[in-house]
Amino acid sequence: MYREKTIAVVVPAYNEEKFIGRVISTMPTYVDKIIVVDDASTDATYKVAKSHADDRTILIKHEVNQGVGGAIISGHKKALEYGADISVVMAGDGQMDPQYLPDLLDPLINEGYDYTKGNRFLKRGALSGMPKHRIFGNIVLTFLTKLASGYWHIFDPQNGYTAIRCDVLRELDLDNIAKRYEFENDMLINLNIGNYRVKDVFIPARYKGEESKIKLRFFILRTSFLLFKGFNRRIFVKYVLRDFHPIALLLFSGSLLFFVGIIIGLYIAYSSIGPSTASAGTIMLSVMPLLLGFQLLLGALILDIIETPK
């Protein structure tokens, strides 16, 4: 136990025979259950995990690959069956240093947070081993995730080193959360819909020869589509279905005016091709809806930031 709380650590693993043994053997003694989920690996991951297992270890093997999110969901469900107070996620590739685990647990126990996650960007020099293209991709996805999830104070959303209170976990519809690498992004959207408090914790990355299994092109497309759907679902549930908030009014009217301004502008541009030119008054027919729509959208954004659970 850790400060009178039972701790379960979920370890999703796919083809991690080189690292899974170290992850299990270096798990802190205060961890009550180590739930290793072999996501239909094609190597000896399950065999190596079994050889390093102790009396705290629970092994789950998927017959069909479900993705890292699917593996995490299976582990979280097992943590709930066990009756844990907090469920932690530590990847099977050894990137997540167990010495920082208390930094994730303390805000949940002492400060009333519901969910904590690692952030590799909080201190200078902590990303020296991270490939530059991954840093750039993370920054882009961070902004999109902020917009979709409504958690404007968080960064590094792809960081999978997380901890969540199990009473919160029980309230989430785990079966409807994304099951692949976009799991963390979708989790944040679902947490915001529930008005749960999220905190970033500095945890440096630890790279020791492991290779990312993310296929960047497909991941960006899937995640962008998920974030678009998640944004619309969050706005509808929080600001329309539960209580028709001014954010919804500003967002809908601003989007309509902005769209109308673009359509009028395109029509004016098309009509002006050739000898004819658009008058200043005609141009204003496009500019005014665009400016007003932009101001309304900006107002909705500011209100959404204010509404962020902190």
Secondary structure, DSSP 8 states (H G I E B T S, - for coil): -BTTB-EEEEEEESS-TTTHHHHHHTS-TT--EEEEEE-S-SSSHHHHHHHH--TTEEEEE-SS--HHHHHHHHHHHHHHHHT-SEEEE--TTS-S-GGGHHHHHHHHHHS--SEEEEETTSSTTTTTTS-HHHHHHHHHHHHHHHHHH--TT---TT---EEEEHHHHTTS-GGGS--STTHHHHHHHHHHHTT--EEEEE-----SS------HHHHHHHHHHHHHHHHHHHHHIIIIIS---HHHHHHHHHHHHHHHHHHHHHHHHHHTSSS----HHHHHHHHHHHHHHHHHHHHHHHHHHHT---
